[in-house]
């Protein structure tokens, strides 16, 4: 349950007070440099002073824009980059997919994610923000695993480690992020009930250390060592499977449910059918919620009255428009009530079919009440009875329509799945030989690191954890940057040196007149500016020119992989 | 408006139903009415909506033309957020974030003949949720005593004071998704259509949901 803080009759702001805060010019000047919600930036909480400084620098920058001096712009941007959020995903619409588990707080449980990694959550493992144990509630645990360099880039998690002022790159054997929520509110982990994590990893070495991301202090905290055990299935086994023959069968191909669903939802035909299905569901919901009362036929001899209703004023009373109110046994109209003005009528459900009708006046305690039964007579009754029956026929008809719409969607899903399997089958056949070669190379180059293993560790706080070893990179060349060529894009530029073989990336904020480091053994160097990706054309750079071939904004992880040639 | 007892020649004049919603809360099983004054900000003439559309199109061509939108809606967005956030400074920052996101996504905005404010408030709604996901703070719900008074429709102030804790407890028992709807409908006086646009749901679904929440509140109060 979400905690609420009710503020009753608290401070109210006048329009003047609010409009005094309005400042379009500052807003417009700040727009260019802003790339992330301020409250996602840990520095916001640490120091509003820094934010102010960044804003001032930015304003200065834009004020100078007429001078068209790129170097000035860039030198200001470096100051802003220092204040950038510590975890800063570079592509707004790209996110590493998570698994969300609904965990009953009283019971805990064992949960396996899409990669085969396991979370063992004990009972009563969660605290609310006041530090009290959460009971009788379901906590949503979000488990994200960053497997490769592409995930690392998408995550925006810094993969550099600072030890005594020397920067190292993290070569990762696997990184996870674990968070817990109830509704919109984050929950904490009871430190005495840690979560056990069994993470599947392709790296079996015991040289890796275990770190936790300290988002407050913007650094990785060393926690010690994890423990490793070899899984039954290793890459060697996989290689043997490849060797044992070209025996891929269509029946072996499994397309992830999420992928099928994504394709299905992107299909125009599905959208049309899903829209129809929702429409029918809503119609059924409305019909079921509005099942009319069974009409009662009026007793001709009984006393009755009716309500004359103005539709625009009282739409909620329309159902009573043609209804007669037959006085309940023992009720009599008091003629004294006839010549008075009444301001209000309440309808209250009485016993059985009866309603209690109360007439009252504003600023007066005077009230009169009559008990009556809503009835219909003659043609009105026949029509209402027909409508009553038709209502149920209508629900039945809609349910049949819903069934048909669902069958159509089921059929479409089946078709999409079949096409996906065919496509994947063709791709797998083509890729098999290539994979085999790659696998053998990888085994030869790093015999230590190509096993599928399970790495064990425990966490007693929600956050980001990494099994890493710090790699000291060899600088091949260091050169002052005089010019940046990145299409027409302006703004902050961040480069990533990708080390695929070591499963690590090293990022640098780039600005003019600062030094750019070129490293040995990187697979590729990319730059990201304003959400667009560019591949560095030439490395090491010459004459201080950093020139990128701009690819654009990646629409998917697959596209990003393609651009990185991984 | 006019209510009369036909056969007995009893005529009751000026029986006016001032209310737009029927709310089923109160101790016992009594059916009560609740006045909801719909926020006039939402109701716009076709001409006004068309003018808004022109403003948006101009801003799409050049971000500098975003100024009239910013000026016109700053207060609307600020108030929406301040209703949900305790701190004025944070409200200002989130308001800026909302306009930043609006400008960033303006090219994707499609005119559907609806007030532009609904789209803005949808972004504001999402940003507020994001804020609470990031910070460990209780969700702030601001309301005036008159809202509670409306909710009970009890004119006796002493009675309201007695009922107030039970009513707040009942509200506390609601899920955030439900409380948001009560907040928009009864504390801010928003039209169902506007609520539907902010929440990105069908109007009929929102209506249904609100009536179910009121049922839930009624049951909760009856238990007390």
Interface residues (C-beta under 8 A of the other chain):
Chain A: X1 X2 X3 X4 X5 X6 X7 X8 X9 X10 X13 X15 X18 X19 X21 X22 X24 X27 X28 X30 X31 X34 X37 X38 X39 X40 X44 X48 X129 X181 X183 X184 X185 X186 X188 X278 X282 X285 X286 X289 X303 X304 X305 X306 X307 X308 X310 X313 X314 X315 X316 X317 X333 X335 X337 X338 X339 X340 X341 X342 X343 X344 X345 X346 X347 X348 X349 X359
Chain B: X1 X2 X3 X4 X5 X6 X7 X8 X9 X10 X11 X12 X13 X14 X15 X16 X17 X19 X20 X21 X22 X29 X30 X31 X32 X33 X63 X64 X66 X67 X70 X71 X74 X75 X78 X79 X82 X86 X88 X89 X90 X92 X93 X94 X95 X96 X97 X99 X100 X103 X127 X129 X130 X131 X132 X133 X134 X135 X136 X137 X138 X139 X140 X141 X142 X143 X144 X145 X148 X168 X171 X172 X173 X175 X176 X177 X179 X202 X204 X205 X208
